[in-house]
Amino acid sequence: MAQKTGNVGCVAIVLVILLILTIPLSLLFYNVGRVIFDKPLVKKVVTREVTESDLLAVTLEWFALRRAQERVVTGQAQTAIREPDVLKAIQFLERKDWKNIRDEALPAQIVGGYVSTTLDGVYDWLDSNNPLPIITLELKSLKDWNRPPRAFKYADLVYSKLPPCKQDDIDDFVKRLAAAPPGTEVLYNLFTPCAFPLPWTPDQTQDYRDGMNEVIDNMPDRFNLTLELSRVEKQSGVGAAAIKNQIRFLRAAAGLSPLVPILFLVLLIAYGSKSRFNFARWVGLPLLVGGLVGLLPSLTYASAISAALTSGAMSEVPKAVQAEFTRAFGVLFAEIFNPMGIEAAIISAIGLGVIIFGVIQKRKMKESAVTP
């Protein structure tokens, strides 16, 4: 009889451990799936972050500075003669300038449409037989929006940020201009752009305007993201079909994950009814502990995201970009962990209630046993 009781106790201990472990894991898995696979929610969060926050502005600023550094490292500062000066000069823009350009050049209705089209393509792909997401971004409306006089406004802003030319820059230009055949166009800057004084200022300003128009004209009317994805797939060797199947499995598993701790709870109650163990201790305590463990991610996810980004994928980017991406990811993760924290607190409260109920019942049983 003692051996049988011991076996039941061992099984109960295993079930208690499994219940404590699976409560926070299932809460995490379920809430991640609940958010990631909720297309309207993801659309709302991503669109808001792209169109209203500083995420796009700081990213554009970083890419412009990085591109300027690459020109120096690779020697392209001397060889990229054909690149419009306006592209080489954007390194001088400040963050407030990028914010102004974002607000003016990237209207929320157009950018929001791109976000919607991209996410629709990805989510529709998951439930289709298509080998790749079908995503085509129509850029003609963006091009038309940014034609003059808006294009001139951007060019004038960039030009206004140029440092004044040194005498060596002016002497070099005058020398090249004198040596060029009549009617030949001579670039003002071969290296780092600078602002020439009068009488060259109006002509150089027009060059920047023409360069901005050239940039806009060279934009395609349509960007086939599906084609680009197919190239990446061929280069990486990772099959899109395999990725789709894995995502589908994760989606199904996330939806079913709450059943796992429920199963262990039912088994624990079943074993408890046979062995007549202390229900409050063997059921209430695991619920209390499992719920408390489930609260931890909700309290620590912000610092965990920051540490993961700053020490991992974004360790080489400027702190301003890190901060903006950390904040943007935090908005999305808040949709995951805030409800998860509430759910974990409810489970802990239920566990505590079971324990209190058990203690009260045990006290009543003792009092009734003492009473003749």
C-alpha positions as CSV (number, residue, x, y, z in Angstrom):
1,M,0.0,0.0,0.0
2,A,2.9,2.3,0.8
3,Q,4.5,1.6,-2.6
4,K,1.3,2.4,-4.4
5,T,0.9,5.7,-2.6
6,G,4.5,6.5,-3.3
7,N,4.0,5.8,-7.1
8,V,1.0,8.1,-7.1
9,G,2.9,10.8,-5.3
10,C,5.8,10.6,-7.9
11,V,3.3,11.0,-10.7
12,A,1.7,13.9,-9.0
13,I,5.0,15.6,-8.5
14,V,5.9,15.2,-12.2
15,L,2.5,16.6,-13.2
16,V,2.9,19.5,-10.8
17,I,6.3,20.4,-12.4
18,L,4.9,20.1,-15.9
19,L,1.9,22.3,-15.0
20,I,4.2,25.0,-13.5
21,L,6.4,24.9,-16.6
22,T,3.7,24.8,-19.3
23,I,1.6,27.6,-17.8
24,P,4.0,30.5,-18.7
25,L,5.2,28.8,-21.9
26,S,1.7,28.3,-23.2
27,L,0.7,31.8,-22.3
28,L,3.7,33.2,-24.1
29,F,3.2,31.0,-27.2
30,Y,-0.5,31.7,-27.3
31,N,-0.1,35.5,-27.0
32,V,2.7,35.6,-29.6
33,G,0.5,33.8,-32.1
34,R,-2.5,35.9,-31.1
35,V,-0.7,39.1,-32.1
36,I,1.5,38.0,-35.0
37,F,-1.3,36.3,-36.8
38,D,-3.8,39.0,-36.2
39,K,-3.5,40.9,-39.6
40,P,-5.7,43.9,-38.7
41,L,-3.7,44.4,-35.4
42,V,-0.3,44.1,-37.1
43,K,-1.4,46.5,-39.8
44,K,-2.6,49.1,-37.3
45,V,0.6,48.9,-35.3
46,V,3.1,48.8,-38.2
47,T,1.3,51.6,-40.1
48,R,1.2,53.8,-37.1
49,E,4.9,53.3,-36.4
50,V,5.9,53.9,-40.0
51,T,3.7,57.0,-40.6
52,E,3.6,58.7,-37.2
53,S,6.8,57.9,-35.3
54,D,10.4,58.9,-35.9
55,L,11.3,55.4,-37.0
56,L,11.5,56.3,-40.7
57,A,13.3,59.6,-40.2
58,V,16.1,58.2,-38.1
59,T,16.5,55.2,-40.4
60,L,16.8,57.5,-43.5
61,E,19.3,59.6,-41.6
62,W,21.4,56.6,-40.7
63,F,21.3,55.2,-44.3
64,A,22.4,58.5,-45.7
65,L,25.4,58.8,-43.4
66,R,26.3,55.2,-43.9
67,R,26.2,55.7,-47.7
68,A,28.5,58.7,-47.4
69,Q,31.0,56.7,-45.3
70,E,30.9,53.9,-47.9
71,R,31.8,56.3,-50.6
72,V,34.9,57.3,-48.8
73,V,35.9,53.7,-47.8
74,T,35.3,52.3,-51.3
75,G,36.7,55.3,-53.2
76,Q,33.3,56.0,-54.8
77,A,33.5,59.6,-53.6
78,Q,35.9,60.1,-56.4
79,T,34.4,57.8,-59.0
80,A,30.6,58.3,-58.6
81,I,30.6,61.1,-61.1
82,R,27.3,60.2,-62.6
83,E,25.4,60.1,-59.2
84,P,23.4,63.3,-58.8
85,D,24.9,65.7,-56.3
86,V,21.7,65.8,-54.3
87,L,22.2,62.1,-53.3
88,K,25.7,62.8,-52.2
89,A,24.6,65.9,-50.2
90,I,21.9,64.2,-48.1
91,Q,24.5,63.3,-45.6
92,F,24.3,66.9,-44.3
93,L,20.6,66.7,-43.4
94,E,19.7,66.7,-39.8
95,R,17.0,64.6,-38.1
96,K,14.5,67.5,-38.2
97,D,15.1,67.8,-41.9
98,W,14.4,64.1,-42.4
99,K,11.2,64.4,-40.4
100,N,10.1,67.3,-42.7
101,I,10.9,65.2,-45.8
102,R,9.1,62.2,-44.4
103,D,6.0,64.3,-43.7
104,E,6.1,66.0,-47.1
105,A,7.4,63.2,-49.4
106,L,5.9,60.1,-47.8
107,P,2.2,60.9,-47.2
108,A,0.5,58.6,-44.7
109,Q,-2.1,57.4,-47.2
110,I,0.5,56.2,-49.7
111,V,2.9,54.7,-47.2
112,G,0.0,53.1,-45.3
113,G,-1.2,51.6,-48.6
114,Y,2.3,50.0,-49.1
115,V,2.2,48.5,-45.6
116,S,-1.3,47.2,-46.2
117,T,-0.4,45.7,-49.6
118,T,2.8,44.0,-48.2
119,L,1.0,42.5,-45.2
120,D,-1.9,41.4,-47.2
121,G,0.4,39.6,-49.6
122,V,2.2,37.8,-46.7
123,Y,-0.9,36.7,-44.9
124,D,-2.7,35.7,-48.0
125,W,0.4,33.6,-49.0
126,L,0.1,31.6,-45.8
127,D,-3.3,30.3,-46.8
128,S,-2.7,29.8,-50.5
129,N,-0.8,27.5,-52.7
130,N,1.4,30.3,-54.1
131,P,5.1,29.5,-53.8
132,L,5.9,33.1,-52.8
133,P,3.9,36.1,-51.5
134,I,2.4,38.1,-54.4
135,I,3.3,41.7,-53.6
136,T,3.5,44.5,-56.1
137,L,3.9,48.1,-55.0
138,E,2.6,50.7,-57.3
139,L,5.1,53.6,-57.1
140,K,3.6,55.9,-59.8
141,S,1.4,57.7,-57.3
142,L,4.4,58.3,-55.1
143,K,6.4,59.6,-58.1
144,D,3.5,61.9,-59.1
145,W,3.1,63.2,-55.6
146,N,6.8,64.2,-55.4
147,R,7.2,65.9,-58.7
148,P,7.8,69.7,-58.9
149,P,7.2,71.9,-57.0
150,R,7.7,69.4,-54.2
151,A,10.9,68.0,-55.8
152,F,12.3,71.5,-55.9
153,K,11.5,72.0,-52.3
154,Y,13.5,68.9,-51.3
155,A,16.4,70.0,-53.5
156,D,16.4,73.5,-52.0
157,L,16.4,72.0,-48.5
158,V,19.4,69.8,-49.3
159,Y,21.2,72.6,-50.9
160,S,20.7,74.9,-47.9
161,K,22.5,72.4,-45.7
162,L,25.7,72.4,-47.8
163,P,28.8,73.8,-46.2
164,P,30.3,76.7,-48.0
165,C,33.0,75.9,-50.5
166,K,36.7,76.5,-49.6
167,Q,38.9,78.4,-52.0
168,D,40.5,75.1,-53.1
169,D,37.1,73.9,-54.2
170,I,36.5,77.0,-56.2
171,D,39.9,77.0,-57.8
172,D,39.5,73.4,-58.8
173,F,36.2,74.1,-60.5
174,V,37.5,77.2,-62.3
175,K,40.5,75.2,-63.5
176,R,38.3,72.4,-64.9
177,L,35.8,74.9,-66.4
178,A,38.6,76.7,-68.3
179,A,40.0,73.4,-69.6
180,A,36.7,72.0,-70.8
181,P,35.6,72.4,-74.4
182,P,32.8,75.0,-75.0
183,G,29.3,73.7,-74.3
184,T,30.6,70.9,-72.1
185,E,28.9,70.5,-68.7
186,V,31.4,70.7,-65.8
187,L,30.4,69.4,-62.4
188,Y,30.8,71.8,-59.5
189,N,32.0,69.1,-57.1
190,L,33.9,65.9,-57.8
191,F,34.2,65.0,-54.2
192,T,32.3,66.2,-51.1
193,P,29.5,68.6,-52.2
194,C,29.7,72.2,-51.0
195,A,27.8,75.4,-51.8
196,F,29.5,77.8,-54.3
197,P,29.2,81.5,-53.8
198,L,27.8,84.0,-56.4
199,P,27.7,84.1,-59.4
200,W,27.5,80.2,-59.4
201,T,24.8,79.8,-56.7
202,P,21.7,80.0,-59.0
203,D,23.1,77.5,-61.5
204,Q,24.2,75.1,-58.8
205,T,20.8,75.3,-57.2
206,Q,19.2,74.4,-60.5
207,D,21.6,71.4,-60.8
208,Y,20.3,70.1,-57.5
209,R,16.7,70.6,-58.7
210,D,17.5,68.7,-61.9
211,G,19.2,66.0,-59.9
212,M,16.1,65.6,-57.7
213,N,13.9,65.3,-60.8
214,E,16.3,62.7,-62.1
215,V,16.1,60.6,-59.0
216,I,12.3,60.7,-59.2
217,D,12.2,59.9,-62.9
218,N,14.5,56.9,-62.4
219,M,12.1,55.4,-59.8
220,P,10.2,52.5,-61.4
221,D,6.4,52.8,-61.7
222,R,6.0,49.4,-60.1
223,F,8.2,47.4,-57.7
224,N,7.7,43.7,-57.9
225,L,8.6,42.5,-54.5
226,T,7.8,38.9,-55.4
227,L,10.6,38.9,-58.0
228,E,13.0,40.2,-55.5
229,L,12.0,37.5,-53.0
230,S,12.5,34.8,-55.6
231,R,16.1,36.0,-56.1
232,V,16.7,35.9,-52.4
233,E,15.3,32.4,-52.2
234,K,17.6,31.2,-54.9
235,Q,20.6,32.8,-53.3
236,S,19.8,31.6,-49.7
237,G,18.7,28.1,-50.7
238,V,15.9,28.3,-48.1
239,G,12.7,27.1,-49.6
240,A,9.7,29.4,-49.2
241,A,7.4,26.3,-49.1
242,A,9.3,25.0,-46.1
243,I,9.1,28.4,-44.4
244,K,5.4,28.6,-45.1
245,N,4.8,25.1,-43.6
246,Q,6.8,26.0,-40.4
247,I,4.7,29.2,-40.0
248,R,1.5,27.3,-40.5
249,F,2.6,24.8,-37.8
250,L,3.5,27.6,-35.4
251,R,0.1,29.2,-36.0
252,A,-1.8,26.0,-35.3
253,A,0.4,25.2,-32.3
254,A,0.0,28.6,-30.8
255,G,-3.8,28.3,-31.0
256,L,-3.7,24.9,-29.3
257,S,-1.0,25.7,-26.7
258,P,-3.5,26.6,-23.8
259,L,-4.7,23.0,-23.9
260,V,-1.4,21.7,-22.7
261,P,-1.5,23.0,-19.1
262,I,-5.2,22.3,-19.0
263,L,-4.4,18.7,-19.8
264,F,-1.9,18.5,-17.0
265,L,-4.3,20.2,-14.6
266,V,-7.0,17.6,-15.5
267,L,-4.6,14.7,-15.0
268,L,-3.4,16.2,-11.7
269,I,-7.0,16.5,-10.4
270,A,-7.7,13.0,-11.6
271,Y,-4.7,11.6,-9.7
272,G,-5.7,13.7,-6.7
273,S,-9.2,12.3,-6.6
274,K,-7.8,8.8,-6.4
275,S,-5.1,9.4,-3.8
276,R,-7.1,12.0,-1.8
277,F,-4.1,14.3,-1.6
278,N,-4.3,17.9,-0.3
279,F,-6.1,19.6,-3.2
280,A,-5.1,23.1,-2.2
281,R,-1.5,22.2,-2.1
282,W,-1.2,20.1,-5.2
283,V,-3.5,22.2,-7.4
284,G,-3.6,25.7,-6.0
285,L,0.2,26.0,-5.4
286,P,1.1,25.0,-9.1
287,L,-1.4,27.5,-10.4
288,L,-0.1,30.2,-8.1
289,V,3.6,29.6,-9.0
290,G,2.9,29.1,-12.7
291,G,1.0,32.3,-12.9
292,L,3.7,34.2,-11.1
293,V,6.4,32.8,-13.5
294,G,4.1,33.9,-16.3
295,L,4.1,37.4,-14.9
296,L,7.9,37.8,-15.3
297,P,8.0,38.3,-19.1
298,S,5.4,41.0,-18.8
299,L,7.6,42.9,-16.3
300,T,10.9,42.4,-18.1
301,Y,10.2,42.3,-21.8
302,A,11.1,46.0,-22.4
303,S,14.6,45.6,-21.0
304,A,15.0,42.2,-22.7
305,I,14.1,43.7,-26.1
306,S,16.5,46.6,-25.6
307,A,19.4,44.2,-24.6
308,A,18.7,41.9,-27.5
309,L,18.7,44.7,-30.1
310,T,21.7,46.7,-28.7
311,S,23.9,43.6,-28.3
312,G,22.7,41.6,-31.3
313,A,21.2,42.5,-34.6
314,M,21.5,46.3,-34.2
315,S,24.8,46.5,-32.2
316,E,26.5,48.4,-35.0
317,V,23.9,51.1,-35.6
318,P,23.7,54.5,-33.9
319,K,22.0,54.8,-30.5
320,A,19.2,56.9,-31.9
321,V,18.3,54.2,-34.4
322,Q,18.5,51.6,-31.6
323,A,16.3,53.6,-29.4
324,E,13.6,54.1,-32.1
325,F,13.6,50.5,-33.1
326,T,13.5,49.4,-29.5
327,R,10.5,51.7,-28.9
328,A,8.8,50.4,-32.1
329,F,9.3,46.8,-31.2
330,G,8.1,47.6,-27.7
331,V,4.8,48.8,-29.1
332,L,4.2,45.5,-30.8
333,F,5.4,43.5,-27.9
334,A,3.2,45.4,-25.5
335,E,0.3,43.9,-27.5
336,I,1.7,40.5,-26.5
337,F,2.9,40.9,-23.0
338,N,0.3,43.2,-21.4
339,P,-2.6,40.8,-21.9
340,M,-0.3,37.9,-21.0
341,G,0.4,39.6,-17.7
342,I,-3.3,40.0,-17.0
343,E,-3.9,36.3,-17.8
344,A,-1.0,35.2,-15.6
345,A,-2.3,37.4,-12.8
346,I,-5.7,35.8,-13.1
347,I,-4.2,32.3,-13.0
348,S,-2.2,33.2,-9.9
349,A,-5.3,34.6,-8.2
350,I,-7.2,31.4,-9.0
351,G,-4.4,29.4,-7.5
352,L,-4.3,31.6,-4.4
353,G,-8.0,31.3,-4.1
354,V,-7.8,27.5,-4.2
355,I,-5.1,27.6,-1.5
356,I,-7.2,29.9,0.8
357,F,-10.3,27.8,0.2
358,G,-8.3,24.6,1.1
359,V,-7.0,26.2,4.3
360,I,-10.5,27.3,5.3
361,Q,-11.9,23.9,4.6
362,K,-9.1,22.1,6.5
363,R,-9.7,24.4,9.5
364,K,-13.5,23.7,9.4
365,M,-12.8,19.9,9.2
366,K,-10.6,20.1,12.3
367,E,-13.1,22.1,14.2
368,S,-15.9,19.7,13.3
369,A,-13.7,16.8,14.3
370,V,-13.0,18.4,17.7
371,T,-16.7,19.3,18.3
372,P,-18.5,16.3,20.0
